[in-house]
C-alpha cells in the first residue's frame, strides 16, 4: 500500500478546512504554528546548548581543579612507590629525633631489623602524623601495634574536657 495514496484524503480534508477559514483565522493559525515550531526548536536545540554554554566555564574550572588534585595524588603515589634510598642509620636517626610530638615518655629501641616505639600518653593525631612521616621520610613501615586508649581529665577548672591519649608499643620495619 502506497503511503502517498493513503494521505491524499487527509490532505484534501485539511485543504478544505483551511479554505473554509477566514483570513484572520488563517493568520492566527500561521502565527500559532510558527510559535509552536519556535518553542520546539528552542526546547530541543537552542536551550540545551545555551545552558551548556553558560555553565561550561564553571564546570571546566571544577574539572581543572579535580585534574590538578588527581595529578598531585599521582605524583605522591609515584613518590611513595619509588622511595629514595635511605640508610638504616639515617632512618633510625630520623625516628629518634622526631619523638617530641608523641609525649615526654616516647622512646625508640632497636631490635635487629626493626624498631619498637614505646608510647605513654601520646595524642592520636600526633601519632598519625608521625607514622605518615616515618613511612615517607624514614621508610619505616609499621608491622605490629599494641595500643590502648588512656583517658585523662584536664585541669579542675575544665573537668568537662577529656583528652584521649594512647599508650602501648608499635613495631616498625626499618629499611
N, C-alpha and C positions, 0 to 999 in steps of 0.2 A: 504494500500500500504506500502510495506516494504521500509524504508529509505535506508537500505543497498543495496537493489537491484537497486534503482534509482541512487546511487552513483557509481556503477560499471562502467558504460560507461565513466563517468567523470574521474574516477581513471585510467582507461585504456588509455584514451586520454592523461592524464598527464604523465603516464609512457612512452608512445610512444614519446611524445615531449621531455621528459628527455633523453631517449635513443638516440634521434637524435642529441643531443647537443654534442659538442666537450668536451673533458675532461677539457679543460681550462675554457670553459663557465660554466660547471657544478661546478667547483671550485669557480668561481666568484659568481654564484648564491647561493652557500652554504654560502660564506662569507657575501653576501648581506642579506640573510635570518638571519644569526647569528647576524649581526649588527642591523637589524630591531627588532629581539627578545630582544637584549640587550637594545636598546633605549626604547622599550615598557616597559620592566621590570624597567628600570631606571626611566622613567617618571611616571609610575603608582605606584611603590612601594618604591624604594630606595630614590629618590629625595625628596618627601614629608616628609618622615621620617628624612632624613638628615637635611632638613630645620627646622623641628620641634626641632630636637636635638640641632641645632645651636642657635636658638632663645629662647629655653626653659629657660636658666638662666636669661635672660633679662626679660622675661615675668613673671618668678617666683618672681624676685625682685619687679616688679611692683605690682603683686598680693599681695605680702607680705606687701608692703607699703600701699596698699588700705585696706588690712585686719587690719593693725595696726590703720589706721585712723578710720575705722569703729568701732573698739573696743574702741578707745578713745571717739568717739561720743556716743557709747552705755553707757560707764561709766558716761559720762557727763549727758546723758538723765536720767539714773537711779538716779544720784545725784539730778537732778532737780525734779524728781518725788517724792523723799523721802527727803524733806528738813529737815535740822537739826532743832530741836525745838529751837526757839529763843523767848525771851520775848518781849513784846511790848516796854518796856523801852529800851532794847538793840537795837531794830530796830530804834527807834526814835533817840537814841544817834548816831548810825551809819549815819543816814540821815543828821543830823545836823553837824557832824564832817567832812563830805566829800563833802562840797559845794565849796571848793576853786577853782576847775576847771571850775565851772559854772559862773564865773564872780564875781565881787565885790558886787553886789546887790542881789545875790541869797539868798533866805530865805525860811525856812520851818516853817509852822504854823500848829498846831494840831487842829483838829475839830472832836471830838468823835473818831470813829474807822478809821479815815482817816487823812492823812497829805496832806497839799497843798504846793506845791513848786512854789514860785514866782520867775520868771526869768526876767532879763533885760540885754540884750547883752550877751547871752550865746552861745558859739560855738556849732554847731550841733553835731560835732564829740564827744566833751566832754559830751554833754547831752546823746548821745547814750551809751557811756561807763558808765556813771553814772547810767543810767537806768538799764543796764545789771547787774552792781554790786549791785544796790539796790534790784533787784529781787533775785540775788543769795545770798547776804550776809545779807540783812535786811528783806528778804522775803516780800518786799513791791511791790505790783502789781499795775501798772498804770490802772486807771479806766476811767479817763477823761483827755483830753488835749485841751487847747485852746492856740495855739502857732501861732505867726505871725513872718514873716521874718522882720528883721531890717537891712537894707543895710547901711553900713557906709563906708566912704572913708578913706584910710590911710593917712599918713603924706603928706605934699605938694610935697616932692621930689619923692614920689611914688604914685602919684594921679591915676595912672592906676590900682593900686591894690585895689580891693574892698573886703571887708570882709563881709560875710553873717552871721548874728547873729540872735538868736531867742529871742523873749520876749513873756511873757504870763504866764499862770498857768498850773500846772499839778497836778491832784489829784491822790494820791496813797492810796490803801487799806493796812492797817497795819495788821500784824499777830495777 
